[in-house]
Amino acid sequence: MPKIKTHKSTAKRIKVTGNGKILMGHGFQNHKRSAKAKRTLRKLDDMTEVSTGLARQIRRRVPGLSPKKH
């Protein structure tokens, strides 16, 4: 059986919390920044928790993540 390779670009874009939640940053931050409200840009800076379906896809792509805890 060959080794499972980590999808490196996905691994660099996410962060896992101590409880096993997967956080991901927002897009739409660089193009036409002057047209966006400052409050909008501040909200886009925060990382948010991904949905259940997307978390499943990410865990498949990045097999080295800590297992899901309940």
N, CA, C and O atoms as a Maestro MAE file, in Angstrom:
{
 s_m_m2io_version
 :::
 2.0.0
}

f_m_ct {
 s_m_title
 :::
 protein
 m_atom[280] {
  # First column is atom index #
  i_m_mmod_type
  r_m_x_coord
  r_m_y_coord
  r_m_z_coord
  i_m_residue_number
  s_m_chain_name
  s_m_pdb_residue_name
  s_m_pdb_atom_name
  i_m_atomic_number
  :::
  1 25 0.851 -1.184 0.000 1 A "MET " " N  " 7
  2 3 0.000 0.000 0.000 1 A "MET " " CA " 6
  3 2 0.892 1.241 0.000 1 A "MET " " C  " 6
  4 15 1.775 1.347 0.851 1 A "MET " " O  " 8
  5 25 0.693 2.178 -0.923 2 A "PRO " " N  " 7
  6 3 1.521 3.390 -0.927 2 A "PRO " " CA " 6
  7 2 1.120 4.345 0.184 2 A "PRO " " C  " 6
  8 15 0.030 4.259 0.748 2 A "PRO " " O  " 8
  9 25 2.035 5.256 0.479 3 A "LYS " " N  " 7
  10 3 1.749 6.264 1.497 3 A "LYS " " CA " 6
  11 2 0.662 7.208 0.998 3 A "LYS " " C  " 6
  12 15 0.530 7.432 -0.205 3 A "LYS " " O  " 8
  13 25 -0.112 7.759 1.925 4 A "ILE " " N  " 7
  14 3 -1.124 8.746 1.572 4 A "ILE " " CA " 6
  15 2 -0.451 10.113 1.604 4 A "ILE " " C  " 6
  16 15 0.121 10.506 2.621 4 A "ILE " " O  " 8
  17 25 -0.519 10.828 0.497 5 A "LYS " " N  " 7
  18 3 0.136 12.129 0.424 5 A "LYS " " CA " 6
  19 2 -0.807 13.236 0.896 5 A "LYS " " C  " 6
  20 15 -2.006 13.213 0.620 5 A "LYS " " O  " 8
  21 25 -0.244 14.193 1.604 6 A "THR " " N  " 7
  22 3 -0.989 15.352 2.071 6 A "THR " " CA " 6
  23 2 -1.129 16.355 0.949 6 A "THR " " C  " 6
  24 15 -0.164 16.625 0.234 6 A "THR " " O  " 8
  25 25 -2.327 16.915 0.782 7 A "HIS " " N  " 7
  26 3 -2.553 17.982 -0.185 7 A "HIS " " CA " 6
  27 2 -2.015 19.270 0.439 7 A "HIS " " C  " 6
  28 15 -2.670 19.884 1.281 7 A "HIS " " O  " 8
  29 25 -0.807 19.670 0.015 8 A "LYS " " N  " 7
  30 3 -0.065 20.722 0.705 8 A "LYS " " CA " 6
  31 2 -0.760 22.080 0.665 8 A "LYS " " C  " 6
  32 15 -0.727 22.809 1.656 8 A "LYS " " O  " 8
  33 25 -1.387 22.437 -0.451 9 A "SER " " N  " 7
  34 3 -2.020 23.757 -0.511 9 A "SER " " CA " 6
  35 2 -3.203 23.836 0.453 9 A "SER " " C  " 6
  36 15 -3.472 24.897 1.018 9 A "SER " " O  " 8
  37 25 -3.909 22.724 0.644 10 A "THR " " N  " 7
  38 3 -4.999 22.705 1.620 10 A "THR " " CA " 6
  39 2 -4.447 22.797 3.033 10 A "THR " " C  " 6
  40 15 -4.999 23.512 3.869 10 A "THR " " O  " 8
  41 25 -3.363 22.083 3.307 11 A "ALA " " N  " 7
  42 3 -2.786 22.065 4.645 11 A "ALA " " CA " 6
  43 2 -2.304 23.449 5.066 11 A "ALA " " C  " 6
  44 15 -2.357 23.784 6.249 11 A "ALA " " O  " 8
  45 25 -1.835 24.258 4.117 12 A "LYS " " N  " 7
  46 3 -1.334 25.587 4.443 12 A "LYS " " CA " 6
  47 2 -2.454 26.588 4.702 12 A "LYS " " C  " 6
  48 15 -2.218 27.619 5.332 12 A "LYS " " O  " 8
  49 25 -3.661 26.309 4.234 13 A "ARG " " N  " 7
  50 3 -4.763 27.266 4.345 13 A "ARG " " CA " 6
  51 2 -5.626 27.056 5.573 13 A "ARG " " C  " 6
  52 15 -6.473 27.897 5.872 13 A "ARG " " O  " 8
  53 25 -5.439 25.964 6.291 14 A "ILE " " N  " 7
  54 3 -6.323 25.663 7.414 14 A "ILE " " CA " 6
  55 2 -5.554 25.645 8.730 14 A "ILE " " C  " 6
  56 15 -4.324 25.613 8.762 14 A "ILE " " O  " 8
  57 25 -6.325 25.668 9.811 15 A "LYS " " N  " 7
  58 3 -5.768 25.580 11.156 15 A "LYS " " CA " 6
  59 2 -6.733 24.727 11.965 15 A "LYS " " C  " 6
  60 15 -7.949 24.848 11.812 15 A "LYS " " O  " 8
  61 25 -6.203 23.871 12.820 16 A "VAL " " N  " 7
  62 3 -7.041 22.997 13.637 16 A "VAL " " CA " 6
  63 2 -6.962 23.462 15.083 16 A "VAL " " C  " 6
  64 15 -5.872 23.689 15.608 16 A "VAL " " O  " 8
  65 25 -8.122 23.605 15.728 17 A "THR " " N  " 7
  66 3 -8.160 24.025 17.128 17 A "THR " " CA " 6
  67 2 -7.864 22.842 18.035 17 A "THR " " C  " 6
  68 15 -7.735 21.710 17.568 17 A "THR " " O  " 8
  69 25 -7.759 23.101 19.311 18 A "GLY " " N  " 7
  70 3 -7.511 22.044 20.270 18 A "GLY " " CA " 6
  71 2 -8.634 21.029 20.340 18 A "GLY " " C  " 6
  72 15 -8.394 19.861 20.647 18 A "GLY " " O  " 8
  73 25 -9.862 21.456 20.059 19 A "ASN " " N  " 7
  74 3 -11.004 20.543 20.082 19 A "ASN " " CA " 6
  75 2 -11.207 19.807 18.770 19 A "ASN " " C  " 6
  76 15 -12.123 18.993 18.652 19 A "ASN " " O  " 8
  77 25 -10.354 20.084 17.772 20 A "GLY " " N  " 7
  78 3 -10.458 19.378 16.497 20 A "GLY " " CA " 6
  79 2 -11.278 20.109 15.450 20 A "GLY " " C  " 6
  80 15 -11.502 19.572 14.366 20 A "GLY " " O  " 8
  81 25 -11.732 21.324 15.745 21 A "LYS " " N  " 7
  82 3 -12.471 22.098 14.746 21 A "LYS " " CA " 6
  83 2 -11.490 22.605 13.696 21 A "LYS " " C  " 6
  84 15 -10.340 22.913 14.007 21 A "LYS " " O  " 8
  85 25 -11.951 22.688 12.455 22 A "ILE " " N  " 7
  86 3 -11.109 23.169 11.367 22 A "ILE " " CA " 6
  87 2 -11.502 24.607 11.046 22 A "ILE " " C  " 6
  88 15 -12.671 24.896 10.792 22 A "ILE " " O  " 8
  89 25 -10.518 25.505 11.058 23 A "LEU " " N  " 7
  90 3 -10.747 26.911 10.747 23 A "LEU " " CA " 6
  91 2 -10.103 27.231 9.408 23 A "LEU " " C  " 6
  92 15 -9.056 26.685 9.060 23 A "LEU " " O  " 8
  93 25 -10.748 28.130 8.661 24 A "MET " " N  " 7
  94 3 -10.233 28.532 7.370 24 A "MET " " CA " 6
  95 2 -10.488 30.033 7.185 24 A "MET " " C  " 6
  96 15 -11.508 30.556 7.635 24 A "MET " " O  " 8
  97 25 -9.571 30.705 6.532 25 A "GLY " " N  " 7
  98 3 -9.712 32.132 6.293 25 A "GLY " " CA " 6
  99 2 -10.674 32.423 5.151 25 A "GLY " " C  " 6
  100 15 -11.134 31.514 4.460 25 A "GLY " " O  " 8
  101 25 -10.969 33.696 4.967 26 A "HIS " " N  " 7
  102 3 -11.885 34.139 3.928 26 A "HIS " " CA " 6
  103 2 -11.124 34.546 2.678 26 A "HIS " " C  " 6
  104 15 -9.927 34.828 2.728 26 A "HIS " " O  " 8
  105 25 -11.823 34.572 1.569 27 A "GLY " " N  " 7
  106 3 -11.286 35.114 0.339 27 A "GLY " " CA " 6
  107 2 -11.766 36.545 0.159 27 A "GLY " " C  " 6
  108 15 -12.247 37.165 1.108 27 A "GLY " " O  " 8
  109 25 -11.639 37.067 -1.043 28 A "PHE " " N  " 7
  110 3 -12.134 38.395 -1.425 28 A "PHE " " CA " 6
  111 2 -11.492 39.519 -0.615 28 A "PHE " " C  " 6
  112 15 -12.152 40.518 -0.330 28 A "PHE " " O  " 8
  113 25 -10.229 39.379 -0.241 29 A "GLN " " N  " 7
  114 3 -9.608 40.382 0.605 29 A "GLN " " CA " 6
  115 2 -8.677 41.328 -0.137 29 A "GLN " " C  " 6
  116 15 -8.409 42.418 0.369 29 A "GLN " " O  " 8
  117 25 -8.177 40.972 -1.296 30 A "ASN " " N  " 7
  118 3 -7.140 41.781 -1.924 30 A "ASN " " CA " 6
  119 2 -7.619 42.629 -3.101 30 A "ASN " " C  " 6
  120 15 -7.134 43.744 -3.292 30 A "ASN " " O  " 8
  121 25 -8.547 42.125 -3.879 31 A "HIS " " N  " 7
  122 3 -8.954 42.845 -5.081 31 A "HIS " " CA " 6
  123 2 -9.993 43.905 -4.735 31 A "HIS " " C  " 6
  124 15 -10.994 43.609 -4.082 31 A "HIS " " O  " 8
  125 25 -9.759 45.123 -5.166 32 A "LYS " " N  " 7
  126 3 -10.674 46.260 -4.923 32 A "LYS " " CA " 6
  127 2 -10.928 46.488 -3.439 32 A "LYS " " C  " 6
  128 15 -12.076 46.596 -3.007 32 A "LYS " " O  " 8
  129 25 -9.862 46.559 -2.670 33 A "ARG " " N  " 7
  130 3 -10.009 46.769 -1.229 33 A "ARG " " CA " 6
  131 2 -10.619 48.131 -0.903 33 A "ARG " " C  " 6
  132 15 -11.362 48.258 0.070 33 A "ARG " " O  " 8
  133 25 -10.314 49.144 -1.703 34 A "SER " " N  " 7
  134 3 -10.799 50.490 -1.390 34 A "SER " " CA " 6
  135 2 -12.307 50.595 -1.551 34 A "SER " " C  " 6
  136 15 -12.930 51.483 -0.967 34 A "SER " " O  " 8
  137 25 -12.902 49.700 -2.334 35 A "ALA " " N  " 7
  138 3 -14.351 49.732 -2.537 35 A "ALA " " CA " 6
  139 2 -15.101 49.029 -1.415 35 A "ALA " " C  " 6
  140 15 -16.321 49.160 -1.308 35 A "ALA " " O  " 8
  141 25 -14.394 48.295 -0.588 36 A "LYS " " N  " 7
  142 3 -15.045 47.557 0.489 36 A "LYS " " CA " 6
  143 2 -15.001 48.374 1.779 36 A "LYS " " C  " 6
  144 15 -14.065 49.136 2.019 36 A "LYS " " O  " 8
  145 25 -16.027 48.199 2.595 37 A "ALA " " N  " 7
  146 3 -16.093 48.904 3.874 37 A "ALA " " CA " 6
  147 2 -15.017 48.366 4.811 37 A "ALA " " C  " 6
  148 15 -14.648 47.194 4.743 37 A "ALA " " O  " 8
  149 25 -14.524 49.229 5.675 38 A "LYS " " N  " 7
  150 3 -13.480 48.820 6.607 38 A "LYS " " CA " 6
  151 2 -13.982 47.723 7.548 38 A "LYS " " C  " 6
  152 15 -13.229 46.819 7.913 38 A "LYS " " O  " 8
  153 25 -15.241 47.807 7.934 39 A "ARG " " N  " 7
  154 3 -15.815 46.784 8.805 39 A "ARG " " CA " 6
  155 2 -15.830 45.429 8.091 39 A "ARG " " C  " 6
  156 15 -15.558 44.400 8.709 39 A "ARG " " O  " 8
  157 25 -16.145 45.427 6.795 40 A "THR " " N  " 7
  158 3 -16.144 44.198 6.009 40 A "THR " " CA " 6
  159 2 -14.756 43.597 5.947 40 A "THR " " C  " 6
  160 15 -14.596 42.387 6.103 40 A "THR " " O  " 8
  161 25 -13.748 44.430 5.721 41 A "LEU " " N  " 7
  162 3 -12.376 43.935 5.640 41 A "LEU " " CA " 6
  163 2 -11.910 43.372 6.981 41 A "LEU " " C  " 6
  164 15 -11.178 42.383 7.015 41 A "LEU " " O  " 8
  165 25 -12.326 43.991 8.083 42 A "ARG " " N  " 7
  166 3 -11.957 43.461 9.399 42 A "ARG " " CA " 6
  167 2 -12.608 42.105 9.646 42 A "ARG " " C  " 6
  168 15 -11.989 41.211 10.222 42 A "ARG " " O  " 8
  169 25 -13.868 41.952 9.204 43 A "LYS " " N  " 7
  170 3 -14.558 40.680 9.378 43 A "LYS " " CA " 6
  171 2 -13.920 39.581 8.535 43 A "LYS " " C  " 6
  172 15 -13.906 38.416 8.933 43 A "LYS " " O  " 8
  173 25 -13.393 39.951 7.374 44 A "LEU " " N  " 7
  174 3 -12.755 38.966 6.504 44 A "LEU " " CA " 6
  175 2 -11.411 38.501 7.055 44 A "LEU " " C  " 6
  176 15 -10.910 37.452 6.651 44 A "LEU " " O  " 8
  177 25 -10.817 39.271 7.976 45 A "ASP " " N  " 7
  178 3 -9.530 38.886 8.552 45 A "ASP " " CA " 6
  179 2 -9.650 37.665 9.461 45 A "ASP " " C  " 6
  180 15 -8.698 36.896 9.589 45 A "ASP " " O  " 8
  181 25 -10.801 37.479 10.087 46 A "ASP " " N  " 7
  182 3 -10.976 36.391 11.044 46 A "ASP " " CA " 6
  183 2 -11.084 35.044 10.327 46 A "ASP " " C  " 6
  184 15 -11.574 34.955 9.202 46 A "ASP " " O  " 8
  185 25 -10.618 34.010 11.007 47 A "MET " " N  " 7
  186 3 -10.807 32.652 10.502 47 A "MET " " CA " 6
  187 2 -12.126 32.138 11.067 47 A "MET " " C  " 6
  188 15 -12.469 32.429 12.213 47 A "MET " " O  " 8
  189 25 -12.867 31.371 10.263 48 A "THR " " N  " 7
  190 3 -14.144 30.843 10.719 48 A "THR " " CA " 6
  191 2 -14.145 29.330 10.592 48 A "THR " " C  " 6
  192 15 -13.369 28.750 9.832 48 A "THR " " O  " 8
  193 25 -15.033 28.703 11.351 49 A "GLU " " N  " 7
  194 3 -15.141 27.249 11.324 49 A "GLU " " CA " 6
  195 2 -15.794 26.811 10.015 49 A "GLU " " C  " 6
  196 15 -16.738 27.444 9.540 49 A "GLU " " O  " 8
  197 25 -15.290 25.736 9.445 50 A "VAL " " N  " 7
  198 3 -15.833 25.249 8.173 50 A "VAL " " CA " 6
  199 2 -17.037 24.360 8.445 50 A "VAL " " C  " 6
  200 15 -17.208 23.858 9.555 50 A "VAL " " O  " 8
  201 25 -17.872 24.167 7.428 51 A "SER " " N  " 7
  202 3 -19.053 23.339 7.571 51 A "SER " " CA " 6
  203 2 -18.658 21.868 7.676 51 A "SER " " C  " 6
  204 15 -17.511 21.503 7.418 51 A "SER " " O  " 8
  205 25 -19.608 21.039 8.054 52 A "THR " " N  " 7
  206 3 -19.345 19.618 8.266 52 A "THR " " CA " 6
  207 2 -18.889 18.928 6.985 52 A "THR " " C  " 6
  208 15 -17.941 18.143 7.003 52 A "THR " " O  " 8
  209 25 -19.564 19.221 5.872 53 A "GLY " " N  " 7
  210 3 -19.208 18.588 4.611 53 A "GLY " " CA " 6
  211 2 -17.829 18.986 4.134 53 A "GLY " " C  " 6
  212 15 -17.070 18.151 3.641 53 A "GLY " " O  " 8
  213 25 -17.498 20.267 4.279 54 A "LEU " " N  " 7
  214 3 -16.185 20.744 3.870 54 A "LEU " " CA " 6
  215 2 -15.105 20.192 4.793 54 A "LEU " " C  " 6
  216 15 -13.997 19.900 4.344 54 A "LEU " " O  " 8
  217 25 -15.415 20.049 6.072 55 A "ALA " " N  " 7
  218 3 -14.452 19.475 7.015 55 A "ALA " " CA " 6
  219 2 -14.133 18.035 6.630 55 A "ALA " " C  " 6
  220 15 -12.986 17.604 6.747 55 A "ALA " " O  " 8
  221 25 -15.135 17.286 6.172 56 A "ARG " " N  " 7
  222 3 -14.914 15.909 5.738 56 A "ARG " " CA " 6
  223 2 -13.969 15.864 4.539 56 A "ARG " " C  " 6
  224 15 -13.073 15.022 4.482 56 A "ARG " " O  " 8
  225 25 -14.172 16.773 3.581 57 A "GLN " " N  " 7
  226 3 -13.294 16.838 2.409 57 A "GLN " " CA " 6
  227 2 -11.868 17.199 2.806 57 A "GLN " " C  " 6
  228 15 -10.911 16.625 2.288 57 A "GLN " " O  " 8
  229 25 -11.729 18.150 3.724 58 A "ILE " " N  " 7
  230 3 -10.397 18.585 4.162 58 A "ILE " " CA " 6
  231 2 -9.686 17.451 4.883 58 A "ILE " " C  " 6
  232 15 -8.490 17.245 4.676 58 A "ILE " " O  " 8
  233 25 -10.403 16.707 5.731 59 A "ARG " " N  " 7
  234 3 -9.776 15.600 6.450 59 A "ARG " " CA " 6
  235 2 -9.309 14.507 5.502 59 A "ARG " " C  " 6
  236 15 -8.333 13.814 5.791 59 A "ARG " " O  " 8
  237 25 -9.995 14.341 4.367 60 A "ARG " " N  " 7
  238 3 -9.540 13.386 3.363 60 A "ARG " " CA " 6
  239 2 -8.259 13.864 2.690 60 A "ARG " " C  " 6
  240 15 -7.366 13.066 2.405 60 A "ARG " " O  " 8
  241 25 -8.170 15.172 2.436 61 A "ARG " " N  " 7
  242 3 -7.001 15.720 1.743 61 A "ARG " " CA " 6
  243 2 -5.785 15.850 2.640 61 A "ARG " " C  " 6
  244 15 -4.649 15.757 2.175 61 A "ARG " " O  " 8
  245 25 -6.024 16.066 3.935 62 A "VAL " " N  " 7
  246 3 -4.923 16.250 4.877 62 A "VAL " " CA " 6
  247 2 -5.042 15.151 5.929 62 A "VAL " " C  " 6
  248 15 -5.639 15.375 6.982 62 A "VAL " " O  " 8
  249 25 -4.485 13.970 5.666 63 A "PRO " " N  " 7
  250 3 -4.688 12.845 6.571 63 A "PRO " " CA " 6
  251 2 -3.971 12.993 7.913 63 A "PRO " " C  " 6
  252 15 -4.284 12.248 8.841 63 A "PRO " " O  " 8
  253 25 -3.028 13.916 8.054 64 A "GLY " " N  " 7
  254 3 -2.292 14.046 9.296 64 A "GLY " " CA " 6
  255 2 -3.003 14.858 10.359 64 A "GLY " " C  " 6
  256 15 -2.438 15.057 11.435 64 A "GLY " " O  " 8
  257 25 -4.212 15.336 10.115 65 A "LEU " " N  " 7
  258 3 -4.935 16.126 11.106 65 A "LEU " " CA " 6
  259 2 -5.326 15.267 12.299 65 A "LEU " " C  " 6
  260 15 -5.499 14.053 12.188 65 A "LEU " " O  " 8
  261 25 -5.459 15.924 13.433 66 A "SER " " N  " 7
  262 3 -5.878 15.182 14.621 66 A "SER " " CA " 6
  263 2 -7.303 14.669 14.423 66 A "SER " " C  " 6
  264 15 -8.097 15.326 13.750 66 A "SER " " O  " 8
  265 25 -7.642 13.531 14.981 67 A "PRO " " N  " 7
  266 3 -8.986 12.981 14.804 67 A "PRO " " CA " 6
  267 2 -10.040 13.874 15.457 67 A "PRO " " C  " 6
  268 15 -9.752 14.655 16.363 67 A "PRO " " O  " 8
  269 25 -11.249 13.733 14.971 68 A "LYS " " N  " 7
  270 3 -12.370 14.527 15.463 68 A "LYS " " CA " 6
  271 2 -12.702 14.114 16.890 68 A "LYS " " C  " 6
  272 15 -12.882 12.929 17.169 68 A "LYS " " O  " 8
  273 25 -12.783 15.080 17.789 69 A "LYS " " N  " 7
  274 3 -13.090 14.798 19.190 69 A "LYS " " CA " 6
  275 2 -14.502 15.215 19.499 69 A "LYS " " C  " 6
  276 15 -14.999 16.175 18.910 69 A "LYS " " O  " 8
  277 25 -15.175 14.517 20.414 70 A "HIS " " N  " 7
  278 3 -16.531 14.886 20.844 70 A "HIS " " CA " 6
  279 2 -16.543 15.112 22.326 70 A "HIS " " C  " 6
  280 15 -17.587 15.432 22.893 70 A "HIS " " O  " 8
  :::
 }
 m_bond[279] {
  # First column is bond index #
  i_m_from
  i_m_to
  i_m_order
  :::
  1 1 2 1
  2 2 3 1
  3 3 4 2
  4 3 5 1
  5 5 6 1
  6 6 7 1
  7 7 8 2
  8 7 9 1
  9 9 10 1
  10 10 11 1
  11 11 12 2
  12 11 13 1
  13 13 14 1
  14 14 15 1
  15 15 16 2
  16 15 17 1
  17 17 18 1
  18 18 19 1
  19 19 20 2
  20 19 21 1
  21 21 22 1
  22 22 23 1
  23 23 24 2
  24 23 25 1
  25 25 26 1
  26 26 27 1
  27 27 28 2
  28 27 29 1
  29 29 30 1
  30 30 31 1
  31 31 32 2
  32 31 33 1
  33 33 34 1
  34 34 35 1
  35 35 36 2
  36 35 37 1
  37 37 38 1
  38 38 39 1
  39 39 40 2
  40 39 41 1
  41 41 42 1
  42 42 43 1
  43 43 44 2
  44 43 45 1
  45 45 46 1
  46 46 47 1
  47 47 48 2
  48 47 49 1
  49 49 50 1
  50 50 51 1
  51 51 52 2
  52 51 53 1
  53 53 54 1
  54 54 55 1
  55 55 56 2
  56 55 57 1
  57 57 58 1
  58 58 59 1
  59 59 60 2
  60 59 61 1
  61 61 62 1
  62 62 63 1
  63 63 64 2
  64 63 65 1
  65 65 66 1
  66 66 67 1
  67 67 68 2
  68 67 69 1
  69 69 70 1
  70 70 71 1
  71 71 72 2
  72 71 73 1
  73 73 74 1
  74 74 75 1
  75 75 76 2
  76 75 77 1
  77 77 78 1
  78 78 79 1
  79 79 80 2
  80 79 81 1
  81 81 82 1
  82 82 83 1
  83 83 84 2
  84 83 85 1
  85 85 86 1
  86 86 87 1
  87 87 88 2
  88 87 89 1
  89 89 90 1
  90 90 91 1
  91 91 92 2
  92 91 93 1
  93 93 94 1
  94 94 95 1
  95 95 96 2
  96 95 97 1
  97 97 98 1
  98 98 99 1
  99 99 100 2
  100 99 101 1
  101 101 102 1
  102 102 103 1
  103 103 104 2
  104 103 105 1
  105 105 106 1
  106 106 107 1
  107 107 108 2
  108 107 109 1
  109 109 110 1
  110 110 111 1
  111 111 112 2
  112 111 113 1
  113 113 114 1
  114 114 115 1
  115 115 116 2
  116 115 117 1
  117 117 118 1
  118 118 119 1
  119 119 120 2
  120 119 121 1
  121 121 122 1
  122 122 123 1
  123 123 124 2
  124 123 125 1
  125 125 126 1
  126 126 127 1
  127 127 128 2
  128 127 129 1
  129 129 130 1
  130 130 131 1
  131 131 132 2
  132 131 133 1
  133 133 134 1
  134 134 135 1
  135 135 136 2
  136 135 137 1
  137 137 138 1
  138 138 139 1
  139 139 140 2
  140 139 141 1
  141 141 142 1
  142 142 143 1
  143 143 144 2
  144 143 145 1
  145 145 146 1
  146 146 147 1
  147 147 148 2
  148 147 149 1
  149 149 150 1
  150 150 151 1
  151 151 152 2
  152 151 153 1
  153 153 154 1
  154 154 155 1
  155 155 156 2
  156 155 157 1
  157 157 158 1
  158 158 159 1
  159 159 160 2
  160 159 161 1
  161 161 162 1
  162 162 163 1
  163 163 164 2
  164 163 165 1
  165 165 166 1
  166 166 167 1
  167 167 168 2
  168 167 169 1
  169 169 170 1
  170 170 171 1
  171 171 172 2
  172 171 173 1
  173 173 174 1
  174 174 175 1
  175 175 176 2
  176 175 177 1
  177 177 178 1
  178 178 179 1
  179 179 180 2
  180 179 181 1
  181 181 182 1
  182 182 183 1
  183 183 184 2
  184 183 185 1
  185 185 186 1
  186 186 187 1
  187 187 188 2
  188 187 189 1
  189 189 190 1
  190 190 191 1
  191 191 192 2
  192 191 193 1
  193 193 194 1
  194 194 195 1
  195 195 196 2
  196 195 197 1
  197 197 198 1
  198 198 199 1
  199 199 200 2
  200 199 201 1
  201 201 202 1
  202 202 203 1
  203 203 204 2
  204 203 205 1
  205 205 206 1
  206 206 207 1
  207 207 208 2
  208 207 209 1
  209 209 210 1
  210 210 211 1
  211 211 212 2
  212 211 213 1
  213 213 214 1
  214 214 215 1
  215 215 216 2
  216 215 217 1
  217 217 218 1
  218 218 219 1
  219 219 220 2
  220 219 221 1
  221 221 222 1
  222 222 223 1
  223 223 224 2
  224 223 225 1
  225 225 226 1
  226 226 227 1
  227 227 228 2
  228 227 229 1
  229 229 230 1
  230 230 231 1
  231 231 232 2
  232 231 233 1
  233 233 234 1
  234 234 235 1
  235 235 236 2
  236 235 237 1
  237 237 238 1
  238 238 239 1
  239 239 240 2
  240 239 241 1
  241 241 242 1
  242 242 243 1
  243 243 244 2
  244 243 245 1
  245 245 246 1
  246 246 247 1
  247 247 248 2
  248 247 249 1
  249 249 250 1
  250 250 251 1
  251 251 252 2
  252 251 253 1
  253 253 254 1
  254 254 255 1
  255 255 256 2
  256 255 257 1
  257 257 258 1
  258 258 259 1
  259 259 260 2
  260 259 261 1
  261 261 262 1
  262 262 263 1
  263 263 264 2
  264 263 265 1
  265 265 266 1
  266 266 267 1
  267 267 268 2
  268 267 269 1
  269 269 270 1
  270 270 271 1
  271 271 272 2
  272 271 273 1
  273 273 274 1
  274 274 275 1
  275 275 276 2
  276 275 277 1
  277 277 278 1
  278 278 279 1
  279 279 280 2
  :::
 }
}
